[in-house]
Amino acid sequence: MDAFAESADPPDAADPSELDPVEAASTPRRLDPRVRSYWWVRGGLYTLVLGAAAMTADMGWFIPRLVPEAWPQGAFGGAVVLVVLIASVVGPLVAYERWRFALRDADLWIRRGILIRSVSVIPYRRLQFVDTEQGPIARIFGLAELVVHTAAPGTSGRVPGLDADEAEALRERLAHLEPSLDEPT
């Protein structure tokens, strides 16, 4: 039976920081712990934007009030801010605990999900190209996202929250795989 079966939690590497980034990735492991802070900052920005929109609709600033008159002013906007804020604080904690990835001999294995757990196995022979992405907030935290693309629509994979140097090393490893190494046996 496969050591990474969907129902089983794969073991984590004891201390991936002691290994070469490529070697560390061959064992199922967590994302970089800094990703929680990154997700909290991003969630805070979402809270500000959605809270401002909800308060504008609730209070009638700049536009006619969109909330029923029977509701007290500020109740809807405050509820939206509270829900988004709770999701922004709790979501990253749960997501960090659920995310795992591994570069196995013949495929990239990714497990993720907060409410719905998803396990993806992307065979190397199906990869079309591999890239890394790094937005302005991720750059501040020194994080990047590994993105693998396949020919079939909807089958690409993403591994967020990697150290930028590690993401580049993994991208280069995947980009330079020999076709003979990833053929099925």
C-alpha positions as CSV (number, residue, x, y, z in Angstrom):
1,M,0.0,0.0,0.0
2,D,1.2,3.5,-0.8
3,A,2.8,5.3,2.2
4,F,0.9,8.5,1.2
5,A,-2.6,7.0,0.9
6,E,-5.3,9.6,1.0
7,S,-6.7,8.6,4.3
8,A,-3.3,8.5,6.1
9,D,-1.4,11.4,7.3
10,P,2.2,11.2,6.0
11,P,5.0,11.6,8.5
12,D,6.7,15.0,8.6
13,A,10.4,15.4,8.2
14,A,12.1,15.7,11.6
15,D,13.9,19.0,10.7
16,P,13.8,20.0,7.0
17,S,16.0,23.0,7.7
18,E,18.9,20.6,8.2
19,L,18.5,19.1,4.7
20,D,19.0,20.4,1.2
21,P,15.7,22.0,0.0
22,V,15.4,19.4,-2.7
23,E,16.1,16.5,-0.3
24,A,13.8,17.9,2.3
25,A,10.9,18.1,-0.2
26,S,11.1,14.3,-0.9
27,T,9.5,13.6,2.5
28,P,5.9,14.9,3.0
29,R,6.1,18.0,5.0
30,R,4.5,21.3,6.1
31,L,4.8,24.7,4.5
32,D,7.2,27.3,5.8
33,P,5.8,28.5,9.2
34,R,6.0,32.1,8.0
35,V,3.0,31.4,5.7
36,R,0.7,31.7,8.7
37,S,1.8,35.3,9.2
38,Y,1.5,36.0,5.5
39,W,-2.0,34.6,5.5
40,W,-2.9,36.7,8.6
41,V,-1.7,39.9,6.9
42,R,-3.5,39.0,3.7
43,G,-6.7,38.2,5.8
44,G,-6.3,41.5,7.6
45,L,-6.3,43.3,4.2
46,Y,-9.4,41.4,3.1
47,T,-11.1,42.3,6.4
48,L,-10.4,46.0,5.8
49,V,-11.7,45.9,2.2
50,L,-14.8,43.8,2.9
51,G,-15.5,45.6,6.1
52,A,-15.3,49.0,4.4
53,A,-17.7,47.8,1.7
54,A,-20.1,46.2,4.2
55,M,-20.1,49.3,6.4
56,T,-20.6,51.6,3.3
57,A,-23.7,49.5,2.3
58,D,-24.9,49.3,5.9
59,M,-24.5,53.0,6.9
60,G,-25.4,54.5,3.5
61,W,-22.1,56.3,3.0
62,F,-21.7,57.5,-0.6
63,I,-24.7,55.3,-1.7
64,P,-28.2,54.8,-0.6
65,R,-28.4,52.3,2.4
66,L,-28.6,48.8,1.0
67,V,-29.6,47.1,4.3
68,P,-33.2,46.9,5.4
69,E,-34.3,49.9,7.5
70,A,-35.5,47.6,10.4
71,W,-31.8,46.6,11.0
72,P,-29.9,48.9,13.3
73,Q,-27.2,50.9,11.5
74,G,-23.8,49.2,11.8
75,A,-25.2,45.7,12.7
76,F,-24.7,44.2,9.2
77,G,-21.3,45.8,8.6
78,G,-20.1,44.8,12.1
79,A,-21.3,41.2,11.6
80,V,-19.4,41.0,8.3
81,V,-16.3,42.4,9.8
82,L,-16.5,40.0,12.7
83,V,-17.0,36.9,10.5
84,V,-14.2,37.9,8.1
85,L,-11.9,38.7,11.0
86,I,-12.5,35.3,12.7
87,A,-12.0,33.5,9.3
88,S,-8.8,35.5,8.8
89,V,-7.4,34.4,12.2
90,V,-8.6,30.8,12.4
91,G,-8.3,29.9,8.7
92,P,-4.5,30.2,8.4
93,L,-4.0,28.0,11.6
94,V,-6.2,25.2,10.2
95,A,-4.8,25.5,6.6
96,Y,-1.2,25.3,7.9
97,E,-2.0,22.1,9.8
98,R,-3.7,20.5,6.8
99,W,-1.2,21.4,4.0
100,R,1.4,18.8,3.1
101,F,3.5,18.3,0.0
102,A,6.2,15.9,-1.3
103,L,8.2,15.4,-4.4
104,R,8.1,11.6,-4.7
105,D,10.0,9.5,-7.2
106,A,7.5,9.8,-10.0
107,D,5.1,12.5,-8.9
108,L,4.2,15.6,-6.9
109,W,1.9,14.8,-4.0
110,I,-0.2,17.7,-2.5
111,R,-2.7,17.5,0.4
112,R,-4.7,20.6,1.3
113,G,-8.1,21.8,2.4
114,I,-9.9,23.3,5.4
115,L,-13.5,22.1,5.0
116,I,-12.9,19.7,2.1
117,R,-9.7,17.8,2.2
118,S,-8.1,17.3,-1.3
119,V,-5.2,15.1,-2.3
120,S,-3.6,15.7,-5.7
121,V,-1.0,13.5,-7.3
122,I,0.6,15.0,-10.4
123,P,2.9,12.7,-12.3
124,Y,6.1,14.3,-13.5
125,R,5.6,13.0,-17.0
126,R,2.4,15.2,-17.2
127,L,4.2,18.5,-16.4
128,Q,4.2,21.1,-19.1
129,F,6.0,23.8,-17.2
130,V,6.8,24.9,-13.7
131,D,7.0,28.4,-12.3
132,T,7.1,30.3,-9.1
133,E,5.0,33.3,-8.1
134,Q,5.7,35.9,-5.5
135,G,3.4,38.8,-4.8
136,P,4.4,42.0,-2.9
137,I,3.3,40.8,0.5
138,A,4.8,37.3,0.0
139,R,8.1,39.1,-1.0
140,I,8.1,40.9,2.4
141,F,7.9,37.5,4.2
142,G,10.5,35.9,1.8
143,L,7.9,33.4,0.6
144,A,7.0,32.1,-2.9
145,E,4.5,29.7,-4.5
146,L,5.5,26.8,-6.6
147,V,3.1,26.3,-9.6
148,V,3.1,23.2,-11.8
149,H,1.1,23.2,-15.0
150,T,-0.1,20.2,-16.9
151,A,-1.7,19.9,-20.4
152,A,-5.1,19.0,-19.0
153,P,-7.2,22.0,-17.8
154,G,-7.7,22.2,-14.1
155,T,-4.9,19.8,-13.2
156,S,-2.2,22.2,-12.3
157,G,-0.9,22.2,-8.7
158,R,0.1,24.9,-6.3
159,V,2.3,24.8,-3.2
160,P,2.1,28.1,-1.4
161,G,4.2,29.3,1.5
162,L,7.6,28.1,0.5
163,D,10.9,29.9,1.3
164,A,11.7,31.8,-1.9
165,D,15.1,30.0,-2.4
166,E,13.5,26.6,-1.8
167,A,10.7,27.3,-4.3
168,E,13.3,28.2,-6.9
169,A,15.4,25.0,-6.2
170,L,12.2,22.9,-6.5
171,R,11.2,24.7,-9.7
172,E,14.6,24.0,-11.2
173,R,14.5,20.3,-10.1
174,L,11.1,19.8,-11.7
175,A,12.0,21.7,-14.8
176,H,15.1,19.6,-15.4
177,L,13.7,16.1,-14.9
178,E,14.9,13.7,-17.5
179,P,12.0,12.1,-19.4
180,S,13.5,8.6,-18.8
181,L,13.3,9.1,-15.0
182,D,9.6,9.9,-14.9
183,E,8.3,7.2,-17.3
184,P,6.0,4.6,-15.7
185,T,7.5,1.2,-15.1
